[in-house]
Amino acid sequence: MKNKSAFTMIELVFVIVVLGILASLAMGRMDRDLKQEASETILSHIRLAQQLALNDNKHRSVHNDKWQRAYWRFEYGKCSGKDEYYYRVGSDVNMGGFIDKTESAINPMNGKYLYSFNTCDNLAEDESPTVLLSKKFGINKIRKYGGCSNVQHIAFDYLGRPHHQIASYDLADFSKIMKSDCRLKFEMSTDVDNDGDIDGDDSFTIKVETETGHSFSIGQENS
């Protein structure tokens, strides 16, 4: 009879150790992918707001000096009553002071509205889950610098130029064009670089340049 081969205890321990290492690497890769997915999603929807603005001149044939309030914009903020963040993309068409769902852009990836009410409660079936930044991607802080340091939106005109504080436009004077580049830093609540600490490597920053409105993730300028 042939002798049956079997794993020795040392071989079993070795296999278990290797599997543990592979599992650890896989988890780290999943975290890095989440950070990349968040960066790409947010960037694509900032660019979507600009693209919609380029194709939609908001100048009104009927005299209304406040027409610039209707610029397409990427709007972001903290959920009401909780430490979570959300965003939406839209145009305040009726200049009522806020973006309604029907004034929101459609996510090209799933055909749903890029909209959430600021309470960030359960989304409706026709609202895109990507807008709940904390729930979807684990983002627990948005820091604002430069041209958007004191606002919660980036708006674009028909030339693609970024504006801020558009709700205060009373005259069509283009006075709210950003004078300095906008930088938005998104901090993750997870250890995406798998080093045991949640630090600067567990975040990403998106920059929107003045004049052109060109946007990109810092460190991935060609993306």
N, C-alpha and C positions, 0 to 999 in steps of 0.2 A: 504494500500500500504506500501511496505517496504521502509524504508529510505535508500537513496543511500549514501554510504560512499564516502568521498572525502579527499584529502590531505589538511591539514591545512597549512597556510603560514609557520609556524615554521618547519613542516615536510619537506616542499619543500626546505627551506633553508638548512636544515640538509642534505638532499639528495645531493643538489648541492655541499655543502662543502665536503662531502665524495667522490663524483665523482672527484672533483678537486684534492683531496689528492691522490686518486688512479692514476689519470692521471700523476701527478708529479712523483710518484714512478715508473710508467711505463716508463716515459722518462728517468729517472735516470738509470733504468735497461737497456734500449736500449743503452745508452752511455757506460755503463760498458761492455756490450756485444761487442760493437765495439772495445773497447780497447783489450778485450780478443781475439777477432777474429784477430785483427792485430798481436798480440803477437804470436798466434798459427800459423798463416800463414807464418810470417817471419821465425819463428823457424823451421817450417817444411821444408822450402826451403833452409835454411842453412844446415839442415840435409840431404836434397836431394843432395846437392852439394857434401857433404862428401860421401854419399852412392854411387854416381856415380863414385867418385874417387877411392873408394875401389874396384870397379869392372872394373876399366879401368887403367891399368898400362901404363903410358904415355912414358915409356922408349922406344926409337926408335931403331929398329934393324939397320937402316941406321944411320951412325955416325952423330950426331948433338948435340953439347954441350948445345944447348939452349932448349932442349926438355922439361925442367921443366916449361917453359912459358905456356905450354899447360895444366897445371893442371886445373881440374874443380874448379870453384870458384863462390862464392856469391859476386856479385858486387853491390855497392850502391853509390848513389851520388845525387847531386843537379841538377835539370833540368836547362838547358841552358837558361839564360835570365829571370828566374822566381824563386820565393821563394817556390819551390815545390821539392819533392824528389821522387826517383824511385829506382828500383833495377832490376837486371837480374841475371840469373844463366846460366852458359855456360862454354865452353872450347875453347880457342883460338887455334883450331886444326892446322890451317895453320901458326900460330905464326905471324900473320900480325899486331899485336899490339892492336887488339880490338876483341870483340865477335860479330860475325854476327848472324843474326836471325837463319840461318841454323845450327849454332854451339851452339844454345841455348837448354836448357833442356825443356822438355814438362811438363806442370803442370798436375800431375796425376788426379786432380779433374775435369778438364774441357778439357783436351787434347789440350791446346793451349800453344804457346811458352811463356816461362818466359823471355820476351824480350820487351824492348822499346828503341827507339832511345833517346838520351839524351835531345832532345828538348821537350819530353813528350807531343807531339801533339796528335791528335786523333789516337787511336790505330787501327791497322788493325784487320780484323775479326779473324785472327788466332793468335792474341796476347792476353795473359791473362790480364784482368783488374786489377788483384791484384798487378801488378808491379808498378802501379802509386800510391805510398803510400799516397800522399797528397790528391789526388782526391778520392781514395777508402776508406781510413781510417782516414783522417784528421790529418795526421802526418805533423808537420811543422818544425821539427828540428831533426837532427841525430847528437848526440855527440859521439865522439870516444875516448876510453881510452885504456891504456895498449898496448898490442902487435899490435893493429890496429889503434893507435892514429894518425898516419901520412899516412895512406893508405885508399883506397876506395874499398878494396876487402878482402875477406878471401878465400884463396885457400887451397886445400887439396891434399896430396900425396896419393900413393896407400896403405899406412898404416893408413890413416885417420888423419895424423898430419897436423895442420894448418901452412900455410906459408903466408908471405906478400911480397910485392914488387917483385912479380914473373916476371914482365916485364923486370927486370934488370938481370935476370939469363943469364949469358954468359957461365958459366961452370956448369956442373952437380955436384955441391958440397954441396947442401942442406944448403947453408949458410943463406937462407931466412926463415928458420923455426922460428916460433914465440918463443921468449924467455920468454914472459910473457902473461898471460891470456888477451884475447881481451874482451872488454865490449862495447857494442853498446847501447846507451840510445836513445829511440824514444819518443819524446815529442809530445803530442796531442794538437790540436788547440781547443779542446772542453773541457768543465768542466765535465770530466767523473765521478768524485766522487760527483758531484752535491752539492758542498759546496759554490758555488758562486765565487770561484777563480780558475784560471788555475795555478796549482802549481805542486809540486813534485809528488803528488798523481795522476796527470793526465799524467803519463808517465810509461814506462816499460823499463827494461834493460835486454838484452840477453848477456849471457857470453859464450865464447868459450875457453875451457881450452887448455893449451899447452900439448904436449906429445900425448894425446888421441884425441883431437879435440871434446871432449864431449861438447855439447851445451845445454843450458837450460835457461828459464826465471828466473831471480833472484826473489826468493820468491815462486817459483813454481818448485823447484828442481826435483821433482818426476814426472813432466809432460812429 
